Amino acid sequence: MTVTRRTILGGAFAFAFAASGSVFAAKPLVMGFSQVGAESEWRSANTASIKDAAKQAGVTLKFADAQQKQENQVKAIRSFIAQRVDVIAFSPVVETGWETVLREAKAARIPVILTDRAVKVADKSLYVTLIGSDFVEEGRRAGKWLADYAAKSNKPVLNVVELQGTVGSAPALDRKAGFEEAIKGNAKLKVIRTQTGEFTRAKGKEVMEAFLKAHGKDINVLYAHNDDMAIGAIQAIEEAGLKPGKDIIIVSIDGVKGAFQAMIAGKLNVSVECSPLLGPQLMQAAQDVVAGKPVAPRIVTEERVFPAEVAAKELPNRKY
């Protein structure tokens, strides 16, 4: 073994020390990170958290923006492999299609950490850990809040439209599944339309306009997979002459400042938290992996549900 390379011992990633290992003391850990893009307030806060945490931890960060394209992420990961970084981390645009490039990283003996989103691979040893939220639970929490609301409503049935996230992405798939699980068999809740808004404000507005043209005042509830789409939809609802938060109940996910401001204004009813502040956990996991310390295969962030009535009190505490 050589003193200039990191290697794998017994399936765990560890330093290959020579003598006392002090030869590595002055060499900062190098991380290659591929981000989905900058499609939302949440994503921008996530990027800022990772960059700030890397600086604080003394980690050299090689950052690549995929602009919501999987092919860009694959190119970035291959570039990181070629540069022989110590750790690769990325937030995958979609769940599938990663087997080949992750095998290349494993062959190069470079550990991979997933942040925020999962991948579907036959060989789970292709990555060390996934750090982030439980998206299914977020969907469940959104559905449970709505089920509780429906139970108190005088209307016999509430018609729900759903703005989904990026097609094929883990949060879109899981938030839909969790929501459906929570409202399954509820006779008072009926999903009448579901379509992707691509996690962006502009697309959320565009799709909500189409929903309103097709269904008009028959829509009672909007479930949005993120706050940015909900905020775009709020604009469409207002332009249609309706009152968001009153004529159409709005349930969304993320917990960004914009959602809290919308709740305070009475235009959004609840936001389920999904924290983007994963930077410190990522840097700690990367350092542990490279040092050969055990790392849990799943690291879940702690999150809450924020209904409109607590928004004014909580807004000053929001960091994103």
Secondary structure, 3 states (H helix, E strand, C coil): CCCCCEEEECCEEEECCCCCCHHHCCCCCEEEEEECCCCCHHHHHHHHHHHHHHHHHCCEEEEEECCCCHHHHHHHHHHHHHCCCCEEEECCCCCCCCHHHHHHHHHCCCCEEEECCCCCCCCHHHCCEEEECCHHHHHHHHHHHHHHHHHHCCCCCEEEEEEECCCCCHHHHHHHHHHHHHHCCCCCEEEEEEEECCCCHHHHHHHHHHHHHHHHHHCCEEEECCHHHHHHHHHHHHHCCCCECCCEEEEEEECCHHHHHHHHCCCCCEEEECCCCCHHHHHHHHHHHHCCCCCCCEEECCCCEEEHHHHHHHHHHCCC
